[in-house]
Amino acid sequence: MHIVALDTETCALGPGRDRVVQFCAQQLDGDLRVLDTWTQLVNPGRPIPAAATAIHGISNDMVRTAPVFSGIAARLRGLFQRDTVFMAYNAGFDFGVLNTEFVRAGVEPLPLDTPILDPLLIERRVTSRSLGPTYKRYTGQALQNAHTADADVHAMVEVLRHQRAVHAELLPPDLDDLVDWPQAPTRPKRKGHLYKDETGVVRLGFGKHAGQAAAEVPSY
């Protein structure tokens, strides 16, 4: 097995308009042994917004003399062989950003059926969010009499107490401010650069072609 583990840092301009300012591509074998690593700053050809710099620390001065993406696109695309596995954390984002940059540079994008390995999706499958396992993660104790109303209420309150203690730096300090906090808008929700509909058809999730089958958009 050949794996390319990749992460991109961007200008955070939104789907279809984003530009890569840095990437790291690491080639791995089937035992997850590192074959080589390529970390590269990229000149996005436009100013990096201060809000993006505050997140990843990459400034305009840092990329001023870096190559533009089109200058290294062919080399990066060459890392991906026919059966290469694309690996990324929240892979849909990096896959979409990378393919958008490839198309912009006149380089063949990665096929939509590229095999993908995403540790984020794996984590969601193996880490249960149900009350019993969550209670045990925070308290170290098994939940007794699960699915009885009194036990579940007790466990739920204990989970909240532990959440406030363990994640004090992330959560509002006042309980009043925590009400509705998980639903507070942070960024517009979107389907991603590409998504599959209920019938399995791959569609575009952004731009003037949003919702249209990717196979029907010649430019893509």
C-alpha positions in Angstrom: 0.0 0.0 0.0 1.1 3.5 -0.8 -0.3 6.4 1.3 0.1 10.2 0.9 -0.8 11.9 4.2 -1.5 15.5 3.5 -2.5 18.7 5.3 -3.1 22.1 3.8 -3.1 25.6 5.4 -5.1 28.1 3.4 -6.2 31.7 3.1 -9.6 30.7 4.4 -11.5 32.4 1.7 -14.2 29.8 1.4 -15.1 27.0 -1.0 -13.8 27.4 -4.5 -11.9 30.6 -3.7 -9.4 29.3 -1.2 -5.6 29.3 -1.8 -3.0 27.1 -0.3 -0.3 28.9 1.7 1.4 25.7 3.1 1.2 22.0 2.7 2.9 18.9 4.1 2.8 15.7 2.1 4.2 12.6 3.7 4.5 9.3 1.9 3.9 6.2 3.9 4.0 2.5 3.3 1.4 -0.1 4.4 3.0 -0.3 7.9 2.7 3.5 8.2 6.5 3.9 8.0 7.5 7.3 6.7 9.2 7.2 3.3 9.7 10.9 2.9 8.2 14.2 3.9 7.7 17.4 1.8 6.7 20.6 3.7 6.3 23.6 1.5 5.2 27.3 1.9 3.2 28.5 -1.1 2.7 32.1 -2.4 -1.1 32.3 -2.8 -0.8 35.3 -5.2 -3.0 37.4 -2.9 -2.7 38.8 0.6 -3.3 36.4 3.5 -6.1 37.7 5.7 -5.1 38.5 9.2 -7.8 36.1 10.5 -6.1 33.2 8.7 -2.6 34.2 9.9 -4.0 34.3 13.5 -4.9 30.6 13.1 -1.9 29.1 11.3 0.8 31.8 11.9 1.7 32.1 8.2 2.2 35.7 7.2 2.5 37.5 3.9 6.2 38.0 4.6 6.8 34.3 5.0 5.4 33.4 1.6 6.6 36.4 -0.3 9.5 34.5 -2.0 7.8 31.1 -1.9 6.8 29.4 -5.2 3.3 29.7 -6.5 1.2 26.5 -6.5 1.2 26.2 -10.3 5.0 26.0 -10.1 5.0 22.9 -8.0 1.6 21.4 -8.8 2.9 18.8 -11.2 5.5 17.5 -8.7 2.8 17.3 -6.0 0.4 15.5 -8.3 3.1 13.1 -9.2 3.2 11.7 -5.6 -0.2 10.2 -6.2 -0.1 6.9 -8.1 -3.1 5.1 -9.5 -3.8 3.2 -6.3 -2.4 5.8 -3.8 -4.5 6.3 -0.7 -5.2 9.9 0.2 -5.0 10.5 3.9 -6.1 13.6 5.7 -7.8 14.6 8.9 -11.2 15.8 7.7 -10.2 14.7 4.3 -13.1 16.2 2.4 -11.7 19.7 3.0 -8.1 19.0 1.9 -9.2 16.9 -1.0 -11.4 19.7 -2.3 -8.8 22.4 -1.7 -6.1 20.4 -3.4 -8.2 19.5 -6.5 -9.3 23.1 -6.9 -5.7 24.2 -6.9 -4.8 21.4 -9.4 -7.5 22.5 -11.8 -6.5 26.1 -11.4 -2.9 25.2 -12.3 -4.0 23.1 -15.3 -3.0 19.8 -13.7 -5.2 16.7 -13.7 -7.1 16.6 -10.4 -7.3 13.5 -8.2 -10.1 11.1 -9.3 -13.2 11.3 -7.3 -12.9 7.6 -6.5 -9.5 8.0 -4.9 -9.3 5.8 -1.8 -9.4 8.0 1.3 -8.2 7.3 4.9 -9.6 9.8 7.3 -8.7 9.5 11.0 -11.5 11.9 11.9 -14.1 9.6 10.6 -12.5 6.7 12.3 -12.5 8.5 15.6 -16.2 9.3 15.3 -16.8 5.6 14.8 -14.7 4.3 17.6 -15.4 7.0 20.2 -19.0 6.6 21.4 -20.9 9.8 22.2 -23.7 7.9 24.1 -24.2 8.7 27.7 -22.7 5.5 29.3 -19.3 5.6 27.5 -19.1 9.4 27.9 -19.8 9.1 31.6 -17.0 6.5 32.0 -14.5 8.7 30.0 -15.0 11.6 32.4 -15.5 9.8 35.7 -13.6 6.6 35.2 -16.6 4.6 36.5 -19.1 2.5 34.7 -22.6 3.8 34.5 -24.8 1.6 36.7 -28.5 1.0 35.8 -28.1 2.8 32.4 -31.4 3.6 30.7 -33.2 4.2 33.9 -34.3 7.7 34.3 -32.7 8.5 37.6 -29.3 6.9 36.7 -29.2 8.7 33.4 -30.1 12.1 34.9 -27.4 11.6 37.5 -24.8 10.7 34.8 -25.8 13.6 32.6 -25.3 16.1 35.4 -22.0 14.6 36.3 -20.8 14.7 32.7 -21.6 18.4 32.5 -19.7 19.0 35.8 -16.7 17.2 34.4 -17.0 19.0 31.0 -16.9 22.4 32.7 -13.8 21.4 34.8 -11.9 19.6 32.1 -12.6 22.1 29.3 -12.7 25.3 31.4 -10.5 27.0 28.8 -12.9 26.3 26.0 -16.3 26.7 27.6 -18.0 29.9 28.9 -17.3 30.2 32.6 -20.9 31.2 33.5 -23.6 28.5 33.3 -26.0 31.1 31.8 -23.6 31.6 28.9 -23.4 27.9 28.3 -27.1 27.7 27.5 -27.5 27.2 23.8 -23.7 27.5 23.4 -23.3 24.3 21.4 -25.8 25.7 18.9 -24.1 29.1 18.7 -23.1 29.9 15.1 -19.4 29.9 14.5 -19.2 29.6 10.7 -21.7 28.9 7.9 -22.5 25.3 7.5 -21.8 23.9 4.1 -21.7 20.5 2.4 -18.1 20.7 1.5 -16.3 21.0 -1.8 -17.8 17.7 -2.9 -20.5 15.5 -1.4 -22.5 12.5 -2.3 -26.3 12.8 -2.4 -28.7 10.1 -1.2 -28.3 8.2 -4.5 -24.5 8.2 -4.4 -24.0 10.9 -7.1 -21.0 13.1 -6.4 -22.1 16.8 -6.6 -20.4 20.1 -6.2 -21.0 21.9 -2.9 -20.0 25.4 -3.8 -20.0 28.1 -6.5 -22.4 28.6 -9.4 -22.6 24.8 -10.0 -23.5 24.0 -6.4 -25.7 20.9 -6.4 -24.9 19.9 -9.9 -23.4 16.5 -10.6 -19.6 16.9 -10.8 -19.5 14.6 -13.9 -21.7 17.1 -15.7 -19.4 20.1 -15.1 -16.7 19.9 -17.9 -14.5 22.5 -16.2 -14.3 20.2 -13.2 
